[in-house]
Amino acid sequence: MNTPDRKDSIFNPNLRIPFLGILLLLSILLDFLQSRFLPLYLNLDWALIFVFYIGWSTNPIKGGIAGTVFGIAQDFLLGVMLGLNGAIKTIIGYSSSYLSTILNPDLAGIMRFVLIALISLLNNLLLHKSQHILSGTTGEIPILPLLAGSLLTGIAGDLLFRLLDRLQSDPKQYIR
């Protein structure tokens, strides 16, 4: 397989293991705090945002591994069936790397918000439906809370992408 040179690659070479560990701890902390203090419709999927960012900024393998680790940590923290978030976020992390090669890797603004919101909605629908199938229960899909959470996750994701891109970029780029 032909791999691009590091300087010609769209992938971020500065996204290293310590930075990924900090993102994981931040994701766990934010998920914990919001699950305790915020109403359900205001809960953002921080793990999804970070997994999507890692997948978008790196290769598919790092995106998939990040999705697995972040998803299983989120399953453990939230007390849902262990492995559901891990499986779904693995697919999201892996496929977001491919999306960044198909779409403009410098996607910003409203398009990035829409993309993150749609992926968040797909994640929420898959998680909700998988829980019902595996537990053998039936129930309606709460579309309005899922849609509200997806829109808020899209907004937060776009803002977080801007912040993380700024932290990972060369400081000389912003000096005028």
N, C-alpha and C positions, 0 to 999 in steps of 0.2 A: 504494500500500500504506500502510496506517495504522500509524505507528510510535508507541509509547508515549512519554510525556514521560520525561525523564531521572530525575526523582525518583520516578516511578511504576514505573519499569522494574525488573525483577529482575536485569538485567545490572549488572556491576560496572564503573562508570566509571573506577575507579582502576587498572584493569589496562592499563597503558600499555606502549609498545614497550620502554623500558629494563628494565622488570620482566620482560617476556617474554624479552628477551635473556639476562637473568640465569638464568631458568628453563632456557633452552636450554643455556647453558654448564654449569649444574649437572647437567642430564640427561646431557650428553656425559661429564662428569667421572665421575658415578656409574656410568654404563654401562661406561666404560673400566676403572674400578677393580674393579668386581664381575666383569667378564669375565676379568680377570687373576688375581684372588685368591680367588674364591668358587666352590664347585662349581656345576654347571649348574642343579641343582634349587633353589638359593638365589638365583638371579639374578632380580631384580625388573625389571619393564618400566617404568622410570622415565619414559621418553618417553610411554608410554601414560597414566600417571598425570597428567603435566603437561598433555598434550593434552586429556584428559578434563576436568581442572580448568579450563583455558582455555575449552574449549567450553561447559562448564556455566556459567561465570561471564560469558561474553560472548555476542556474536551469532554466528550460524552461519558468517558469512564469516571472522571472526577464528579461530573454531574450526577451520575447514577449512584455512586458510592455516597455522595453527600445526601442524596434523596433517601437512601436506605437508613443512614445514621440519623438524620434529622427526623424522619418519619417514625422510626422505632422509638426514639426519645420522646416524640410527641405522643405516641400511643401510650407509652408508660406513664407519662405525666398526666394525660387527660383521662386515663383509665378506660380507654376503648379497647376493642379486641386487638391484641398485640399482633402487629404485622400489616394491618390494613393501610394505615398511613404510610408505613414503610414501603409497601408495594406500589402504592399510587404515586408517592413522591419520587420513587426510583424511576418510574416511567417518565414523570415530569422532568426530573433533572437530566435524564438521558436525552429526551427528545428536545428539550430547550436548547441544547447545544447544536442540534441539527437545525432548529428553527433559526438560530442566529446566523447560520451559513446561508439559509434560503432567503431570509428577510434581511433588511439593512441592519448590520450589527450596531450601528449608532442610532437605532430607533429611539425616539424620545417623544416626550409630551403625550398628546392624546392617544397616539397609536400604541405606545408602551402601556399606558393605563388600560386601554381596551384589551390588549393582549393579556395582561396580568389578570384583569377582571374575568375574562372568559376562561382562562385556565383555572382560576380560583373557583368559578361556578362549576366547571367540569369536575374538579377535585371534590367539591362539596357534594355534588350529585352522585359521583361514584362511591364516595365514602358512605353516604346515607343509604344508598341502595344496597351496597355490600353488607352493611351491618344488618339490614333487614333480611337479606337472603341467608346470611350465615347464622343468624339467630332464629330463623324460622318464623319471624313475626311479619305482620303486614302493617302498613301505615302509609298515610299520605306524605308526600314530599312537601315540607314547609318552604314553598318556593319564595315567598316574600322575605323571610329572614335569611335564606341562603343568598338571594339576590342582593339584599342590603349588605351582607357580610362580604360578598364578592366585590361590590362596588367600592366599599371602604378598603378592602385589601388591594384593589387596583390603584387607588389614590396613594395609599401608604407605600405600595410597591414602587410606584414611579418616583416618589420623593426619596425613598431609600436607595433606589438605583442611582439617583443623582448624587446622594451623599457618599455612597460607597465608591462610585466612579471617581469622585473628587478625592477621596482618601487614597485611592490606588494610583492616581495619576501623578505625573511629574510636577512638583511644585513650581518649577520654572515656567510651566505653561500658563499659570495664572498671574504671574508677576507682569506688571505693565510698566 
